[in-house]
Amino acid sequence: MDLMGMMGKLKETQQKIEDTKKRLDTVLIDEQSADGLLKITITASRKIKSISIDDSLLEDKEQLEDYLIVTLNKAIEKATDVNERELDAVARMDMPSIPGMDNLFK
């Protein structure tokens, strides 16, 4: 087993993961309520970029709160899926084969 080669590969993989995280900051995910009255844009790293609220929702605080909760949760779920898929792909692709660690990323 080439320990130095493995350490170099791990360092390279770590850098690719960091690069992927930076790229995920620029991947935008749009989500909206079923009726389109509330729109949210979030990055794949789960940072909210914008929220657009139709004026009609401003008349009912409880309804607006419900819309925000449902729509934000859907956006966060989508962003998390994208984030995990991307980081998982980088880790699987570049990880050296270490005996006993083949189930680590499954």
BELGIDA-V776874 format. One record per pair of residues at least 6 apart in sequence whose C-alpha atoms are under 6 Angstrom apart, sorted by the first residue. I is the first residue (numbers start at 1). GAP is how many residues later the second one is. D is the distance in whole Angstrom. If there is no record, write none. Layout:
I&GAP&D + I&GAP&D
This chain:
13&81&6 + 24&20&5 + 24&21&6 + 25&18&6 + 25&20&5 + 27&16&5 + 27&17&5 + 28&14&6 + 28&15&5 + 29&12&6 + 29&13&5 + 29&14&6 + 30&10&6 + 30&11&5 + 31&8&6 + 31&9&5 + 31&44&6 + 32&6&6 + 32&7&4 + 33&38&6 + 37&17&5 + 38&14&6 + 38&15&5 + 39&12&6 + 39&13&5 + 40&10&6 + 40&11&5 + 41&8&5 + 41&9&5 + 42&6&4 + 42&7&5 + 44&35&4 + 44&39&6 + 46&33&6 + 57&7&6
